[in-house]
Amino acid sequence: MTDLSNPPQPEEGRPQRQRKPDWIRVKAPVSKGYHETRKLMRELNLNTVCEEAACPNIGECWTKKHATVMILGDVCTRACAFCNVKTGMPRIVDSMEPENTAVAAGKMGLEHIVITSVDRDDLPDGGASQFVKVIKALRRETPNTTIEILTPDFRGKMRAAVEAICEAGPDVYNHNLETVPRLYPTIRPGARYYASLRLLEEVKSHDPMIFTKSGIMLGLGEQRLEVHQVMDDMRCADVDFMTMGQYLQPTPKHAIVEEFVTPKAFDAYGAIARAKGFLQVASTPLTRSSYHAGDDFAQMRAAREAKLAKAALKGA
């Protein structure tokens, strides 16, 4: 019989596993749709951030045949403290990736697709040309599919990279700030907060009609007023859509969860963000950059149209 007054202690040197609250737990993926999506990705030699980043929503999204394709391989040149993607020297860029991405979008019947990538600091353009090729392949093969991209910061190559990608014409340009500036040295050491803000500004400067999107994780030790300041910074950069979700520690080697933020607190953050003027806000524990991206895009587009119509009436 176990002595409950003296519970067993974790082995020395082995971190104790954090217990997730009920609101963050999800069912293991077992559906037919999940397995069909996984099979298609393997057949086309495509990587997904759903798998590589251990997203908790993979079961729900893949059942609905929604997947976020991760281009430029599955090895990242950065080592962020929150991310589960492998770090190292990446392989050569797959020339078939753009075409295979378009084939996947067609076979899955996607109305909206999200394309992201690993960081590729080893490439002269940071991988921007591959984003351009993917966008062009999708426009050619599935012209009715709206395209959302989630890019890295293109450190040292940002302006030319953003210009080339904007010229290709994605519908949504997402770049995540990830956390508050104070936590960058430990959570996102390879990046700079204000460089990421400048990237988002650059997108709007190049094409004001491209929707911009950015997000942060909560539960890393940020303070409430710091989150409010990030909201203000995003609005100053004219970001249209803000996402907020709970950080989950992928392995014991990654940054620990400092707090499991309650659904009520997420609702409060969402209300404040809406009051600050974002066209769209997603703020729940399970929110991720591409979670419900298609539905959110439709709502964001409708919100912009309503805003423009209201402005036209006022000016008439």
N, C-alpha and C positions, 0 to 999 in steps of 0.2 A: 504494500500500500504506500502511495506517495505521501510524504509529510508536507501538507500544504502550508504549514507554518515556516517551513524551511525550503522554499522552492529551489530547483536546480539553477545554478549560475551558468552563464555562457562560458565556453572554453576561453582560457586566457589568450588574449590577442585577437579574438574573434568578435567583431561588433555584434551587438544585440539587434535582432531584426525588428524594425519598426512595424507596429500593428496599424493597419489602415483603418480609418473610421468607416462606418457602414456606407456613408454617402459616396465613397470613392471606389467601392468594390464593383467589379464587373464580372460577368460570366465568361468562362473559357470559350473560345471560338470553336464551334462544332458543326455549323450549318453547311448545307450543300453549297450555297453561294460562296461561303468563305473558301472552301476547298477548290471551287472552280476558279475563283480569282487568283488563288495561290498558284494553281497549275498554269494559268495563262501567263503570269509573271515569269515563271520558270521557263516556259517554252520560248518566250521572247527575250530571255536573258536580261530582264529588267529588275532593278532594285527598287524597293519602296521604303520610304521613311517609316511607314507603318510598322515594318518588321525591324529595321535597323535601329530605330529609336525606341523600340518596345512600347509602342503607343497602346494605352489601355482601351482605346475605342476600336481596335482592329476587328474584333468580332462583329460589331454592329456595322461598321463601314463596309467590310468585305462581303458581308451577307447581302448588302444592297449593291454590291459591285462598284463601290467607290474606293479608289486607291490613289495615294499620292506617290507619283513616280519620282525617284531620286536619281538624277542623272550624274554623269561624271564619275561613275564607279561607287564603291561602298567603303572606300578608305579616305579619311579626312586628314588634311595636313595640320589641323589644329587639335587641341586637346582641352576642350571646355569641360569644366567640372560637373556639368549637369547632363552631358550628352553621352548616349550609349553607342554612338557610331565609332567604328574602329579608327585608330590613329596610326599613321605611318606614311610610307612612300606609296602613293597610288600607282595603279597600272596605267597603261596607255589608254587614251580616250577611245571608246567604242564608236566607230563610224556609223554603225547600224542603229545606234540608240535613238536618234530622231525618228527614223522610219518605224522602228519597233514600237515606240511610244504612240505614234499615230495609229498603228495597227491595233494596239491595245485599246485605245480610246474608241475606235470603230467597233471592235468586237464587244466591248462592254456597253456600247450605246450611250456614252457619256455626254450629257448636256453641258457639264462643267468639269474641267480637269485642273488639278493642281500639280505643278512641276516644281520640285526643289532640287537641291544638290548638296554635296559635301563641299567644304572649302578646298580650293585647288590653288594654293599659293605657288605651286610649282609651275603653273602655266602662265605664259606671257600675258594673257588677257584675263586670267583668273577663271577661265571657263565660260566667259560671256558668249563667245561664238557658238558654243554648244546650245546654250539657251536659245539663241537666235535660230539655229537650225531646227530645234524642236518646235518652236513656235511656227516656223514656216511650214514644216511637215504637217502639223496639225491643221493649219489654215488650208492646206492643199487637200488633205485627205478627209478631214471632218470639219468642214467650214462652218457648221452650225454650233460647234462646241465652243463655249466661252473658255478663255484661258487665264488661269491665275498662276503667277510664278512667285516663288519664295526663294530669294537669292541670298548668297553670302554678302559680305561687305566689300569684296573686291579690293582689299587693302592695297593702297598705292596705285591702283588702276581704276578707281571708281568712276571718274567722269566719263572716260571713253567707253567703259563697260555699260554704264547706264544708258548712254546715248545710243549705243548699238542695239540694246535690248528694247528700248522705247521705240526705236524706229521699226522694229519687228511688230509692234502693236499688241502687246498683251492687254487683256481687259482689266486685270488687277495686278499691281506690283506690290508684293509683300516683302518686307524685311523686318525681322524681329529685333527689338531692343533687348529682349530677354529678361532684363532685371534693372534695378535702379543703379545710377552711376556709382554710388559708394561701394557696391558689391562687385564691380567689374574686375578688380585685380585678382579676386579669388574665384569668381564664377565664370568670367569670360575674359581671361587674361590676354588672349591673342587679339582682342578687339578694343575699340575705343568708342565710348558712348556717343560723343559728339560727332564722330566720323559717321556713325550709323544714322544719326539725325540728318546730317548733311546729305547722305545718300537719298533719303526720303524727300528732302527738299529738292534735290536735283531732278528726281523723277517728275515732280510737279512743274518744275521750271521748264523741263523739256516738253512735257505734254500734260497740261492741266486736266485733260479729260480722262487720263488713266486713273482709275481708283487706286489709292494707296492704302496700305494696311500694315499694322505692326502690332506686336503683342509682347506681353511679359508673363513670367511665371510668378506665382505668389507662394509664400512658404519658405523662402530662402533666408529670411531674417530682415526683410525690408520693413520700414516703418510706414504707417498710413500716409503721413504727409509727403513722404518720398514718392509714393505711388501717385498721389495727386499731382506732384510736380512733373512726373513723367507724362501724365495726361496733358498737362499744360504744354510741355515741350512738343508732344506729338501734334497738338492743335496748332502751335506756332509753325510747325512744318507742314500744316494743312493735310494731315493724315485723316482719311475718311473713316477708317474702320479700326477699332481697337479690340484686341482679344486679351482675356485674362483667364488663366487656368492654374490649377494646383500643380506645383512641382512634385514629382515622384522620383525617389532615388532609384536609379536603374540597377545599381550593384553597390555592395558595401564600400567600394573604392571611390564612389562618387560623392559629391557634396550631400550632407545629411539634410533631411527635412527638419527645418527649425520649427515649423508650425503647420498643422493641417487647418487651413482656413475654412470656416464654416460656410455652407450655402448662403446663409443670411448675410454674412460679410461680403460674399461675392455679389449678392444682389445690391448691397449698398454701394459697392464700388461701381457696379454697372450703372446705377441711377446717377451717380456723380458724373461719370463719363458722358452719359447722354446729355446731362445738363450743360456740359462744356461744349457741346455742339458736334460730336461725331455723328456721321450719317448712320453708322451701324456699330453696335457694341455686343460682344459675346463675353459673358462673365459668369462662368460656373466652374466647379471643381474639375470637371472632365473636359472643359474647353481646350482645344488644341488648334493650331493655326489653320488646319484644313478640315476640322470637324464641322459637318453641315455647311461646307463652303459654298455649295451650289445654291442652297436655299438662302443663305446669308447674302450671296451676291445678288440674287433676284430682289431681295428686300432693300439692299443698299441702292440698287439702280432705281427702284421705285421711289425711294426717299429722295434721291437727287432730282428726279423728274418732278416730284411734288414741290421741292424747294425752288427749282427753276421756274415752274409755273406760277408759284406764289410771287416770286420776284418780278416776273413779267407783268402780272396783274397790278402790282404795286407801282410799277414804272409806267403803266399805261395811262 
